[in-house]
Amino acid sequence: MIINPINMAEKRSSRRDFIKKTAATSAVFAAGGILPGFSAESYARILGANDKIRASVMGVNSRGKALAQNFASQKNCDVIHICDVDSRAIDKCLSAVAGRQKIKAKGFGDFRQSLEDPDLDIMVIAAPDHWHAPAALLSMQAGKHVYVEKPCSHNPREGEILVEAAKKYGKVVQMGNQRRSWPNVVEGIELVKNGQIGRVYYGKGWYSNNRGSIGHGKKTAVPEWLDWDLWQGPAPRRDFQDNLVHYNWHWFWHWGTGEALNNGTHMIDLLRWGMDVDYPTKVSSSGGRYRYKDDWETPDTQIINLEFGQDLSMSWEGRSCNGKPIEGSAVGVMFYGEEGSLLIPGGDSYTLFDLKGKVIKKAEAKIKADPRNTSNPAEQLDALHIQNMFDAILNGGTLHADIDSGHKSTLLVQLGNIAQRVGRSLKLDPQNGHIKGDRAARKLWSRSYQRGWEMRL
């Protein structure tokens, strides 16, 4: 099932001039990270273009549908393909995209058919987690740039392969850490980096929600609208059961990565960014499936602790089944330094405090976000992230969340999950994040694949 890399040079020659001649430029941050003339209206027309990038979106039942609409809303982009193993999701997304652009998109049950189109520029991947890295690799091998939702991989080895692949195939690969493109978040992180709260020695991230039980699934016939074999794709085959598709797969290790990677990736990424660290020296995790007795395998309550040498650490707290906010927000991060602290909650805002808790500076969000919205928490803000990728493709601009950065942030929470699964702390190589001396933990560095779906560079 692995498709061979496609030599796109000749097939795409008619479109090369478009990349050079386009007048597109991404939204540029002014000093301090605030957009000039920042308003809701400005987000809707971030960038005009003389020609258009052509995108395909894979996995459009929920988050992918929102991304398809967002890409289609960009004046310098057309969504030409909608791909999903659920025929109902294709039809719904085609209708949604039709209201955002002039051209009519095509629907494909198998995203590999989309990759065969020489005019396709970007594959947008929002399928389940076990598909993220394999689909991204196949897309790069087919000559496409990649926008992959977090987490970028199901396991650490897949992330390493994507970093290697981006270099080998020379493709732009952006991960969906959208907050790296939100202007007030950028400004808040810069304050941390510039010493406004002194030396930072601890950071805390969190996520809370009130998710219900998923019950006990029954093995049933596969619905006629679902290609169950292709839904599983690279994962070894299991029987269909009625409480997996479309969202509950998140809570099964075979396909998902739990709340830690589902939502913790965003907050750990902010902490790693602001604290300017890459790989930890030690990681531990505590928690479990506490609230309900059902098929849910990953923790619904979890605290991951990451140490970076002797004098710096961070933690992430996840509560899937008790939505009590922290610092007034369901999701967020707090940086703690020798001279103060800085809060970034779920939206595009921040608050700077002194050591006594007095507010020194506050930046309010001009566009509201809903961090508990599973499909489209901040469309207008996320458009900035999309345009950042377009700028990298068209003008050689710098990605805000390239795959190297995305892999490092994903890895930190993956290590937390590995520590959780083996039931002990892990010692790590600070040069690359690899696990030291724990054979059982190292077995979880990668996964087994369905025969024929192995990831190969």
SVG drawing of the C-alpha trace seen along z (x, -y; Angstrom):
<svg xmlns="http://www.w3.org/2000/svg" viewBox="-24 -50 47 58">
<polyline fill="none" stroke="black" stroke-width="0.4" points="0.0,0.0 3.0,-2.3 3.0,-4.6 6.3,-5.4 7.6,-9.0 6.4,-10.9 8.7,-13.1 6.6,-16.3 9.2,-18.5 8.0,-18.1 4.3,-17.8 4.3,-21.0 6.5,-23.2 3.4,-25.1 2.9,-26.3 6.4,-27.2 6.1,-30.8 3.1,-31.2 5.2,-30.8 7.7,-33.4 5.2,-35.9 2.6,-35.9 2.3,-39.1 1.3,-37.2 2.8,-38.2 1.8,-36.9 0.5,-39.0 3.6,-40.5 3.9,-41.1 4.9,-44.6 7.4,-45.2 6.1,-43.4 4.0,-41.0 0.8,-43.1 -0.8,-43.3 -1.2,-46.9 -4.9,-47.8 -5.9,-44.6 -9.6,-43.9 -12.1,-41.1 -12.5,-42.4 -8.8,-42.3 -8.6,-38.6 -11.2,-37.9 -8.9,-39.4 -5.4,-38.7 -4.0,-38.1 -5.0,-38.6 -3.2,-36.9 -2.8,-36.9 -2.8,-33.1 -3.8,-30.4 -2.3,-27.6 -4.2,-24.4 -5.0,-22.3 -6.5,-18.9 -7.9,-18.1 -7.8,-14.6 -10.1,-13.6 -13.0,-16.1 -15.5,-14.8 -14.8,-17.4 -11.5,-19.4 -10.7,-18.7 -14.0,-20.2 -13.2,-23.4 -9.7,-23.5 -11.1,-22.9 -13.4,-25.9 -10.6,-28.0 -8.2,-27.2 -11.1,-27.8 -11.7,-31.2 -8.1,-32.4 -8.1,-34.5 -4.9,-32.9 -6.0,-29.3 -8.5,-26.9 -9.4,-23.6 -9.6,-21.3 -10.0,-17.9 -11.9,-16.6 -10.8,-13.2 -12.4,-10.9 -13.2,-7.3 -16.7,-8.4 -18.8,-9.1 -21.2,-11.3 -18.3,-13.5 -17.2,-14.1 -20.6,-15.3 -21.0,-17.6 -17.6,-19.1 -18.0,-19.6 -21.2,-21.6 -19.4,-23.6 -16.5,-24.5 -18.7,-25.4 -19.9,-28.4 -16.4,-29.6 -14.9,-29.5 -15.8,-29.7 -14.4,-26.4 -16.0,-23.1 -13.9,-20.6 -13.7,-16.9 -14.3,-14.2 -12.1,-11.1 -12.5,-8.2 -8.8,-7.4 -6.5,-10.4 -3.8,-8.7 -5.9,-9.5 -5.6,-13.2 -1.8,-12.9 -1.7,-11.8 -2.8,-15.3 0.2,-17.2 -1.5,-20.5 -1.9,-19.8 0.4,-21.9 -0.6,-21.1 -2.0,-18.1 -3.8,-19.1 -4.0,-16.2 -6.7,-16.0 -7.4,-12.3 -7.0,-10.3 -3.6,-10.4 -2.4,-7.1 -2.6,-8.5 -0.8,-11.8 2.8,-10.7 2.2,-8.0 0.0,-10.4 2.5,-13.2 5.3,-11.0 3.3,-9.7 2.4,-13.3 6.0,-14.5 7.0,-11.5 4.4,-12.6 5.9,-16.1 3.4,-17.9 3.9,-20.3 2.1,-19.3 0.0,-20.9 -0.5,-18.3 -2.6,-18.8 -1.2,-18.1 0.1,-15.7 2.4,-15.3 2.9,-11.6 1.4,-8.7 4.8,-7.7 8.3,-9.2 9.9,-7.3 7.3,-8.6 8.2,-12.2 11.9,-11.6 11.0,-10.1 9.0,-13.2 11.9,-15.5 14.2,-13.4 11.6,-13.3 11.2,-17.1 14.9,-17.5 15.1,-14.7 12.2,-15.8 12.7,-19.6 9.0,-20.2 7.4,-22.8 5.8,-21.0 3.8,-23.0 2.2,-21.5 -1.1,-22.8 0.4,-24.6 -1.7,-27.6 -1.0,-29.6 2.5,-30.3 0.9,-32.6 -1.5,-34.4 -0.3,-38.0 -0.8,-38.5 0.5,-35.0 3.6,-35.9 4.0,-39.1 3.6,-37.3 6.2,-34.7 8.6,-37.4 8.1,-39.1 9.1,-35.8 12.1,-35.3 13.2,-39.0 13.4,-38.6 10.3,-40.5 9.6,-38.0 13.3,-37.3 14.8,-33.8 12.1,-31.3 12.4,-28.1 9.0,-26.5 6.1,-26.4 2.6,-24.8 0.1,-23.9 -3.4,-22.5 -6.6,-21.4 -10.0,-20.6 -13.3,-19.4 -16.4,-17.4 -16.3,-14.5 -18.9,-11.7 -18.5,-7.9 -17.9,-6.1 -19.5,-3.0 -18.6,0.5 -18.6,0.9 -20.1,3.8 -18.6,5.5 -21.0,4.9 -21.1,4.8 -19.1,2.0 -21.5,-0.8 -22.0,-1.1 -20.7,-4.7 -17.3,-3.7 -14.2,-2.2 -13.0,-0.6 -10.0,1.0 -8.7,-2.4 -9.7,-4.1 -7.3,-1.7 -4.7,-2.2 -1.2,-1.8 -2.5,-0.4 -2.7,3.4 -6.3,4.6 -8.9,4.9 -12.6,5.5 -15.0,2.6 -16.9,1.6 -19.6,-0.9 -18.0,-3.4 -14.8,-4.3 -15.8,-6.4 -15.6,-9.3 -14.1,-10.8 -13.6,-8.1 -10.6,-6.6 -8.7,-9.3 -8.9,-7.3 -7.5,-4.0 -3.7,-3.5 -4.0,-1.6 -5.1,-4.7 -5.1,-7.6 -2.8,-9.3 -5.1,-10.5 -5.8,-13.9 -2.0,-14.6 -1.5,-14.8 -5.0,-15.7 -4.8,-19.0 -1.6,-18.9 0.6,-19.3 -0.5,-22.9 0.3,-23.9 3.6,-22.0 4.6,-23.7 4.0,-27.1 6.0,-26.2 8.9,-24.8 8.8,-27.8 8.8,-30.4 11.4,-28.5 13.6,-27.9 14.2,-24.2 14.3,-21.1 14.7,-17.8 14.3,-16.9 16.5,-14.9 13.7,-13.2 9.9,-12.6 7.3,-11.2 3.5,-10.8 0.7,-9.9 -2.9,-9.4 -5.4,-7.0 -8.9,-6.3 -10.6,-7.4 -14.1,-8.7 -15.9,-5.9 -15.5,-2.2 -15.7,-1.8 -13.6,-1.1 -11.5,-4.4 -7.9,-3.3 -5.8,-6.5 -5.8,-8.6 -8.7,-10.9 -6.7,-12.5 -3.0,-12.9 -0.1,-15.0 3.1,-14.9 6.3,-16.3 9.3,-17.2 12.8,-18.1 15.4,-19.9 18.6,-19.6 18.8,-20.8 17.0,-24.1 14.2,-24.1 11.0,-22.0 7.5,-22.1 4.3,-20.2 1.0,-19.6 -2.3,-18.7 -5.1,-17.1 -8.6,-16.6 -11.0,-15.2 -13.9,-14.6 -13.8,-17.6 -14.0,-20.9 -13.1,-23.2 -10.9,-26.0 -7.4,-27.0 -6.7,-30.7 -10.1,-31.3 -9.5,-29.3 -10.2,-25.7 -6.9,-25.6 -3.7,-27.7 -0.1,-28.0 1.7,-30.0 5.3,-30.8 7.0,-31.4 10.2,-33.4 12.4,-35.0 10.7,-38.4 7.1,-37.5 4.8,-35.3 3.0,-35.4 -0.4,-33.8 -1.5,-32.8 -5.0,-31.4 -6.9,-29.6 -7.3,-32.6 -5.1,-35.3 -4.3,-37.2 -1.8,-37.3 -1.4,-38.8 1.9,-39.8 2.2,-39.7 4.8,-40.8 5.9,-38.5 3.0,-39.7 0.5,-38.8 -0.2,-42.4 -1.1,-42.9 1.7,-44.8 0.5,-44.4 -2.5,-42.8 -3.2,-42.2 -6.9,-41.4 -7.9,-39.2 -9.6,-41.0 -10.8,-37.8 -12.4,-35.3 -11.5,-31.6 -13.3,-28.6 -10.7,-26.1 -13.3,-23.4 -14.6,-23.6 -13.2,-20.3 -13.5,-21.3 -13.1,-25.0 -11.9,-26.9 -10.4,-30.0 -10.9,-30.1 -9.9,-33.8 -6.8,-33.5 -5.8,-30.2 -5.9,-31.9 -2.7,-33.6 -1.0,-30.2 -2.2,-29.1 -0.9,-32.3 2.4,-31.8 2.7,-28.4 1.8,-30.1 4.5,-32.7 7.0,-29.9 6.0,-28.2 5.7,-31.3 8.5,-33.5 10.8,-31.3 9.5,-32.8 10.1,-31.1 7.5,-28.7 6.2,-29.5 5.8,-25.7 8.0,-23.7 8.1,-19.9 11.4,-20.0 9.7,-22.2 6.5,-20.3 8.2,-17.0 10.0,-18.2 6.8,-19.5 4.9,-16.3 7.7,-14.2 7.5,-15.7 4.0,-14.6 4.6,-11.2 7.4,-10.7 4.9,-11.5 2.5,-8.9 5.3,-6.3 6.2,-7.0 2.5,-6.6 2.2,-3.3 5.3,-1.7 4.5,-3.1 7.8,-4.8 10.0,-7.8 12.2,-7.8 15.8,-9.1 16.4,-10.7 19.3,-11.8 19.1,-15.7 20.7,-15.7 17.8,-13.9 15.2,-12.9 15.9,-9.2 15.1,-6.9 18.0,-5.6 18.3,-2.1 14.6,-1.1 13.9,1.7 10.2,1.8 9.8,-1.9 11.9,-1.9 9.6,0.6 6.9,-2.2 9.2,-4.5 7.7,-3.1 4.8,-0.8 4.0,2.2 2.2,1.5 -0.2,3.4 1.9,5.2 2.5,3.0 2.0,-0.2 5.4,-0.6 6.9,-4.1 10.0,-4.0 12.0,-7.0"/>
</svg>
